[in-house]
Amino acid sequence: MCLKKNCGFSLLEVLISIVILSLTALGAVGLQLDTLQTSRQAAYHSIAVALANELAEEMRSNEAQMKLPDGENLFSSIKYDSRTDNNPPKSSTCYTSSANCGPVELARADIYEWLSNIQRSLPGGRVVVCRDAEPYSEAKASLKWSCSSDARSGFVIKIGWNSKKSQKETSESNEVATPHVAIPVESYVR
C-alpha cells in the first residue's frame, strides 16, 4: 500500500517534463534550420568561386581583349546587379562550328553566358570586375565593392549575393552588404 504523497507522478511533474521536452525539441529544430542555412550559404560560396574562376579563365583566354586599355576591354566594365538590372544583353552565339566570332564578339558571348549563370545561380547576385589594389577593407574587416582603378593593379572579380546575414545588414538599403568572393585575375598578357 502506498501513501498518498508517494503514489506515482503528480500532474505538475508531468507538465514540467513535457515543457522541458518541448524546449529541447524546439532547440533541435532551430539548430537544424541554422545548419540548413549554413549549408545553403556554403553551396552559394562554392558556386561563386567556380563562376569567378570560369570568368578568370575566359578573360585570360581572350588575349586580344586583355591587351586593350581598360576603357575598351569589355571585361573591365562588368558591373551587374541581378536585383536591379535587366537581363544581361544578348550576344551572338560563338559556340557553333559555323560561328565566325572575333575577340569582341567572343567576349560579349562569354560575358552574356556568365552573367546569365550568375542570375540563375545566386539569389540577388551582384558582380563587379575592376582593377583594385586593395579589395579588402581593414577598417571594416571585409571585402569592399569600390575599386581603386589603378592601371597598374590587376583585375579582381567581386561577387556577392543576398544571404540571411546580409539581409539584416542592408535592411534599409537596396544593396548587397559586401562581396562574399573576390578573385584576383592576372592576365597572361602584359
C-alpha positions as CSV (number, residue, x, y, z in Angstrom):
1,M,0.0,0.0,0.0
2,C,1.3,3.5,-0.9
3,L,0.9,6.7,1.0
4,K,-0.9,9.5,-0.7
5,K,2.3,11.6,-1.1
6,N,4.4,8.9,-2.8
7,C,1.9,7.3,-5.3
8,G,3.1,8.0,-8.9
9,F,3.8,11.3,-10.6
10,S,1.8,14.4,-9.9
11,L,0.2,16.3,-12.7
12,L,2.7,19.2,-12.1
13,E,5.7,16.9,-12.5
14,V,4.3,15.6,-15.8
15,L,3.7,19.1,-17.1
16,I,7.2,20.2,-16.2
17,S,8.7,17.3,-18.0
18,I,6.6,18.0,-21.1
19,V,7.8,21.6,-21.1
20,I,11.4,20.6,-20.8
21,L,11.0,18.0,-23.6
22,S,9.3,20.7,-25.8
23,L,12.1,23.2,-25.3
24,T,14.7,20.6,-26.1
25,A,12.8,19.7,-29.3
26,L,12.5,23.4,-30.3
27,G,16.2,23.8,-29.8
28,A,17.0,20.9,-32.0
29,V,14.7,22.2,-34.7
30,G,16.4,25.6,-34.5
31,L,19.8,24.0,-34.8
32,Q,18.6,22.1,-37.8
33,L,17.4,25.2,-39.5
34,D,20.6,27.0,-38.8
35,T,22.6,24.1,-40.3
36,L,20.4,24.2,-43.4
37,Q,21.0,27.9,-43.8
38,T,24.8,27.4,-43.4
39,S,24.8,24.6,-45.9
40,R,22.9,26.8,-48.4
41,Q,25.4,29.6,-48.0
42,A,28.4,27.2,-48.4
43,A,26.8,26.0,-51.6
44,Y,26.4,29.6,-52.9
45,H,30.0,30.3,-51.9
46,S,31.2,27.3,-53.9
47,I,29.1,28.3,-56.9
48,A,30.5,31.9,-56.7
49,V,34.1,30.7,-56.6
50,A,33.5,28.4,-59.5
51,L,31.9,31.2,-61.6
52,A,34.7,33.6,-60.7
53,N,37.3,31.1,-61.8
54,E,35.3,30.5,-65.0
55,L,35.3,34.2,-65.9
56,A,39.0,34.5,-65.0
57,E,39.8,31.7,-67.5
58,E,37.7,33.4,-70.1
59,M,39.4,36.7,-69.6
60,R,42.9,35.0,-69.8
61,S,42.0,33.1,-72.9
62,N,40.9,36.3,-74.8
63,E,44.3,37.8,-75.3
64,A,43.1,40.5,-77.7
65,Q,40.7,41.9,-75.2
66,M,43.2,41.8,-72.3
67,K,45.7,43.8,-74.4
68,L,43.2,46.6,-74.8
69,P,43.1,49.6,-72.4
70,D,40.5,49.3,-69.7
71,G,38.0,51.6,-71.4
72,E,37.9,49.3,-74.4
73,N,38.3,46.0,-72.7
74,L,34.8,44.6,-72.3
75,F,35.8,42.5,-69.2
76,S,36.9,45.6,-67.3
77,S,33.4,47.2,-67.4
78,I,31.4,44.4,-65.9
79,K,29.1,45.8,-63.2
80,Y,25.9,43.8,-62.8
81,D,23.2,43.5,-60.1
82,S,20.5,40.9,-60.9
83,R,18.1,42.6,-58.5
84,T,18.0,45.9,-60.3
85,D,19.5,45.3,-63.8
86,N,17.6,43.8,-66.6
87,N,18.6,40.5,-68.1
88,P,22.2,40.6,-69.5
89,P,22.3,41.9,-73.1
90,K,22.2,39.0,-75.5
91,S,25.0,38.5,-77.9
92,S,25.7,36.4,-80.9
93,T,26.4,32.7,-80.4
94,C,30.1,32.0,-80.7
95,Y,29.9,28.3,-79.7
96,T,28.9,26.7,-83.0
97,S,31.0,25.4,-85.8
98,S,29.6,28.0,-88.2
99,A,30.2,31.0,-85.9
100,N,32.8,33.5,-87.1
101,C,33.5,35.5,-83.9
102,G,36.3,37.8,-83.3
103,P,37.7,38.7,-79.8
104,V,35.0,41.4,-79.2
105,E,32.1,39.0,-80.1
106,L,33.6,36.2,-78.1
107,A,34.0,38.5,-75.1
108,R,30.4,39.6,-75.4
109,A,29.2,36.0,-75.7
110,D,31.3,34.9,-72.7
111,I,30.0,37.8,-70.6
112,Y,26.4,37.1,-71.5
113,E,26.7,33.4,-70.6
114,W,28.5,34.2,-67.4
115,L,26.1,36.9,-66.2
116,S,23.2,34.6,-67.1
117,N,24.7,31.9,-64.8
118,I,25.1,34.5,-62.0
119,Q,21.5,35.5,-62.4
120,R,20.3,31.8,-62.3
121,S,22.7,30.5,-59.6
122,L,22.9,33.2,-56.9
123,P,19.9,35.0,-55.3
124,G,20.3,38.7,-55.8
125,G,23.7,38.2,-57.4
126,R,25.9,41.2,-57.8
127,V,29.2,41.4,-59.7
128,V,31.9,43.9,-60.2
129,V,35.1,43.3,-62.3
130,C,37.7,46.1,-61.9
131,R,41.3,46.9,-61.2
132,D,41.8,47.0,-57.5
133,A,44.9,47.1,-55.4
134,E,43.1,46.6,-52.1
135,P,39.8,44.7,-52.4
136,Y,39.8,44.1,-48.6
137,S,39.0,46.9,-46.1
138,E,41.0,46.6,-42.9
139,A,38.7,49.0,-41.1
140,K,35.5,47.0,-41.9
141,A,37.3,43.7,-41.9
142,S,35.5,42.7,-45.1
143,L,35.7,42.8,-48.8
144,K,34.5,46.0,-50.5
145,W,32.7,46.8,-53.7
146,S,34.6,50.0,-54.5
147,C,37.7,49.8,-56.8
148,S,40.9,51.7,-56.8
149,S,41.0,51.7,-60.7
150,D,44.8,51.9,-60.7
151,A,46.0,50.8,-64.1
152,R,49.0,49.1,-62.5
153,S,46.7,46.9,-60.4
154,G,45.4,43.5,-61.5
155,F,41.8,42.8,-62.2
156,V,39.6,41.5,-59.4
157,I,36.3,39.7,-59.8
158,K,34.0,40.5,-56.9
159,I,30.8,38.5,-56.4
160,G,28.1,38.9,-53.7
161,W,24.5,37.7,-53.2
162,N,21.7,38.1,-50.7
163,S,22.2,36.0,-47.7
164,K,20.4,35.9,-44.3
165,K,23.2,37.8,-42.7
166,S,23.5,40.4,-45.5
167,Q,19.7,41.0,-45.5
168,K,19.9,42.0,-41.8
169,E,22.9,44.3,-42.6
170,T,21.1,46.0,-45.5
171,S,17.5,46.0,-44.4
172,E,17.2,49.8,-45.1
173,S,19.3,49.9,-48.3
174,N,18.9,48.1,-51.6
175,E,22.4,46.8,-51.8
176,V,24.2,43.5,-51.2
177,A,26.2,44.2,-48.0
178,T,29.7,43.2,-49.1
179,P,31.2,40.9,-51.7
180,H,31.4,37.3,-50.5
181,V,34.1,36.4,-53.0
182,A,37.0,38.3,-54.6
183,I,39.2,36.5,-57.0
184,P,42.3,38.3,-58.5
185,V,42.9,37.8,-62.2
186,E,46.4,38.1,-63.5
187,S,46.5,38.2,-67.3
188,Y,48.8,36.0,-69.2
189,V,49.4,39.1,-71.4
190,R,51.4,42.1,-70.4
